[in-house]
Every structure is written in C-alpha cells, then in structure tokens.
Amino acid sequence: MYEYSFGEVLQTLRKNQNISIDELTEGICSESDYLCFEQEKKYPTFDQLYLLSEKLNTNLGYVLNMITKSNDNYVALIKNLIKKYKRERNYGKVYEIIQKEKLSPIFSSNKLSQFLLWNEGVCLYYLFNNKDQALFTLNEAISLTNPKRVNLNESEIEILTSLAMIVYETADYEQSIFLFKEALQNLENLPTLLDPKVKLRILFGLSQALTEEGEYHESLKYSKQGIDICVEEELLYLFAECHYQTGENYFKLGDVAKGKNYVDEAIHLCYLTKQVKMAEIIQVELEKMLNRC
C-alpha cells in the first residue's frame, strides 16, 4: 500500500482547504519554516503539528495515519504533547487535547484511557480549582487498571503522586504524607524503576509536607535522598528544589550556617538552569529566614 510522504500530505491538505501559507502559519511558525516542512527539509515540533492540523480542519491522527498507517506514532505524539504542555503549566491546552482524544477509539484501552484520566484530573484542579472532582478522577484512573490498589505499577504510582500533591496543596499535610508514603512504599516494591524522576517527585513532595508538619529531621532525610538521586543519576530535575528544602529544614532546626549553604546552592542551581524567577523568589525567602534568626 502506498504511504504518503509528510510534505505531500501537508501540501494536499493546505490546498484542499484553500488556505494561504501566510494564513496557515500565523502564530505557529515562519513561512520559510513551513515551506521547509512541505519540502521535508525539516519537520515541525509536536505542538506546531497539532496547531497546523487544527487550522487545516483535520484530525492529527488522520495526518499521521496518512503518513505512517500506524496508531503507535499518534499515541506517542499526543502523550508527548500533553507532557510538554503540562511542563509549561498550560493546563488549558492539555484539557482541550484530552477532551478531543477521549472520543477517539485509539485511546480506548484501559492503559491509554488511564493516561487521559490522570491528566484530566490534574487539569480539573489546576485549571478549574475543583479539588473534589480532581481527586475522584485520579482515584478512578488508578482503579481502571488496579481496582484493589495493591502493588501499584510505575504509572499508577505517578497518578498517586499527583493525588498526594493536590492534597498537599490544599493544606491537608497529614493526609498528603500518608499518600506520599504509600507511593514510596509501592515504588520500593518495584523490581525496576524506569524513570528516577518519579521517585524524586515523591521524595520532594513528602519532604515539603513533613516540613509543614514540623517534622524537620524526617523531612531532611527525604530531601537529602532527593539530592543523592540527582547526583547519582546526573539529573538537574528538582535538584535546586531539594537543596532549598534541605536548607529550609536546617534553618528551622537552628543551624543557620548549613541552612544558608544549601539555600545559596539552590539559588546557584536555579541560575545554572536558567530558572531566574525561581532564583529571585528563593533569594527573597533566604533574606526572610536570615532576618528571623
């Protein structure tokens, strides 16, 4: 069976819609970049392809199927697109994608439906501030593949971690500690861990909740574990945050010198990773902690 080239599909869709390159590319990419897409000299990013498909009034799955005849590539693209927008905290876009894909038979399996439900639950809280519905949806997502909630797999643990974080952010620190520890225990029972960031998110969230509860020594244990994992795995992810959390705990325990050293390192790491706004926020917090000493 003939498989169409990417450029051929893009050009055909544009001509069928009778849309100019200028109109199609506005707010998405430059005209020169788009011409390179049609000529297959370069390829669009996931979000560019998604936006182009919307303007061409066609489903992204149709474009990919025309090119590859494979649903696997489409699923990977959508999942990466959702993860990208979630990293950027663009929950409006995440929610929009989910509502479209929920109707697609491609995402009808329990595993893929679970992925959509998980991210929908996150959106319900961060986009609509609906805590109860968010928690219900996240619990429903876990139940899709593990109704008894025992021996959770890595994906289910990630959902539980999101649930724990929302509970933490609503200031129910005792319950969030319980959930973070449940996630950590399930993680320890896994034969292998594919993504060390999963454990980092649990350790950091647990450390934060324990600090809020005044359990500074226990919080230190987990924030330092987070630092160790970052060093071992050569990760910058949450490296600055774990340093800040460690420093804050030392300040709470009265060890100002150690506290300042860790917080100073957190600021340095923020600048290193170009998180300038976070560095400035931490600097302000450091000055407040020093003033209270």
N, C-alpha and C positions, 0 to 999 in steps of 0.2 A: 504494500500500500504506500502511495506517495506521501511523504512527510514534508510539509511546507517549511520553508526557512522562516526565521523570525522576522527578518526585514520584509519579506514578501507578505506575511500576514499583516504586519503593521501598516504597510502601504495600502493594501487592499481595503482594510477596514477604514482607513482615513478617506480614501476615495469614495467608498460606498456611502459614507456619512456626509460627503461633500463639505468637508471642513478644511480650512486652510491651515498650513503649518503654524502660522502666527497665532491663530485662534487656539489650536490644539495645545501648543506648548506654553501658553501664558500661565505663569505661576507654577510651572513644573520644571522646565529646563530651557536652555537656549535653543534657538532654531538650528544652529550649527550642530549642537549635540544631537538633536532629533534626527537630522539628516544622516548623521553617523549611525544612528540606531537602524534606520531603514537600509543603509548600505552595509550594515553589520560590521562596521569598523570599531564600534564599541557597543556596550549594552547598558540599558537603564538599570538603576537601582530598583529594589523591590517596591519602594513607595512610589517612585516615578512610574513604574509599570502599572501599578494599581491605579494611580491617578489618570494615566493615559487611557486605560481601559474604561474608566468611568466617563471620560469625555467622549470616547468613541461609542458610548452607549452599548457596551458589550460586557459580558461576564469575563473576569480574569481567567476562570477555568476554561472557557471556550478558547481563549488565546493560547493558553498552554497546551490544551488538547490538540489544537491545530498544528502546533509545533512538534510536540513530543508523543502525543497519544498516550500520555501517562498521567494518572492522578497523583502519583507519588511526588512529582515535582511541584504540582499545585499545592498540595498539603504542606510541603516544606516551605514554599514561598509564603503562604498565608501565616504559618506559625512564626516564621522569622519576621514577618511584617508586624504581627501583633507584639512580639517581643521587643521589636525596635521602638514602636510607639509607646509601649509600657515603660521602657527605659527612659524615654523622653517625657514621661508622665502625661502623654497626650491621650487621656482616657476616653475622650470624646470619639477619637478616631478608632480606638480599639473597640469601643462599644458598637460603632457603626459597622465595622467589619464583622463582628460576631453576629449581629442581627441578620446580616445577609447570609453568612455561612451556615447558620443554624437551619436554614431551609434547604441546604444542599445535601444530596444523598452521599456525597463524598465524605462528609463529616458525620455520618450516621452511626458509625461503630461506637461502642462504649468508650474506647480509649480516646477517640477524637472528640466525641461529644463531651467527655470529661475535660479535655483541654479548653474547649469553648466555655463550658460552665464555670470552670475555675476563673478564667479571665473575666467572665461576666460578673461573677461575684465580687471581684476586685473593683470593677467599674461601678457596681451598684453602691459601693461605699465611697470611693474617691470621687466619683462623678456626681452621684445623686445624694450622698450622705445618708444612705439608707442602711444603717447598721444591721437591723434585724433581717432584712431580705438578703443582705450580703452574706451573713453568717449561715442562713438557711441554704443559700445557693452553694456555698463552699462545702457544707456538710453533705449536700445532695451530690456534689461532684465526687467526693470520696466514696459515697455509697454506691455509685454507679459500678465501680469495679471491686469494692471491698465493703459490702454492707455490714459486716460484723466488726469492721475497723480493727483488725488484728494483723500483725506482720505487714505493715504498710510497705509498699514499694517506693522507689525514689520519687515518682511523680505524685503519689498520694501524700508523701511527706512534704513535698513542696506546697501542696494545697493546704495542708495542716499548718504549715509555717505562715502562709498568708492569713489564715484564720487567726492564728495567735497574734500576728502583728496588728490586725484590726482591733482585736480585743485589747491589746496594749495601748493602742492609740485612743481608745475610749476610756482610758484610765482604770480599767479593771486589771490591775497589775497581778493580783494573786491568781486569777484565772489564766492570764496570759503566761505566767510562769509555769503553771500546770501543763498548758498546751505545748509550750516550747520544750519542756522536759519530755513530754510524750513523743514529740517529733524527734528529739535527740535520741531517746531510747530505741525507737524504731530504726533510726539511722544506724545506730551501733550494731543492730542485728542483721544489717545487710551484708551479704558476702563481699560485695564490692560497691564502691561509690563512683559513679561516672563523672559527676560534677562536684568538685570540692566547694564550689560557691554555695551549694545547698547547705552544707554544714556551717559555713561562715555566716549565712543569714540567720541560722538558728542560734548560734553562739552569740552573735551581736545583739539580736533581739532579746535573748534571755538575760544577757548582761545588763542591758538597758532596764528591763523590768525589775531585776533584782536591786539595782541602784535606787530605783524609785521606791522600793520597799525597805530601803535602808540596810540591805544585806550586802555591804560593800566588799567584804572578804570573799564571799561566794561569787559576787559579780566579777571581781578581779580574776578569779580562776578562769572564767569563761572568756573574758576579753583578752587575756593573755594567750589562751588556747587559739583564739582567732588570729592573733599576731603570729603565733608559731606556724599556723597553717599557711598564712600568706607568705611567710619566709620559705617554708618547705616547698610550696607549690609555685613559688615565684609569681605571686599574684599581687596586684595593687588594689584589687577589689576589696572594699571595706577595710583596707589597711589603715588609712587615716582615721576612720571612724573607731576602729578598735583601739588605736593609740589614744584618741580623745577619751574614750570610755574608761580606759585604764587610768589616765591622768586624773579624770574627774573623781574616780574612786579613791585615789591616793589623797587628793585634796580633802575629800570627805573624812578620811581617816586621820587627817592632820599632818601627813607627810608632804609638805608643800614643795620641797626640792624635787622629789620624784614626780609629783603631780605636774609641776611646771615642765620638767624634761619631756614627759610623754605628750603633753599638750603642744609644746613647741615642735615636737617631731610631727604631730598631726598637722600642724599648720604648714610645715615644710613639705609634707607629702601632698597636701592639697595643692600647693603651688606647683609641685612637680607634675601633678596630673591635670593641671590647668583648671582646677576647681577653685577659682579665685573667690567667688562669692562665699563658698563654704569656709575658705581660709579666713575671710574677713569676719564671718559670724563667730568662728572659733576664737579669733583674737579678742573679740568683744567679751565672750564668755570667760576667757582667761583673765582679762582685766577685772571682771566682776569677782571671780574666785580669789584673785590676789587681794582685792580690796576688802574682802570679808575675812582675810587672815589676820 
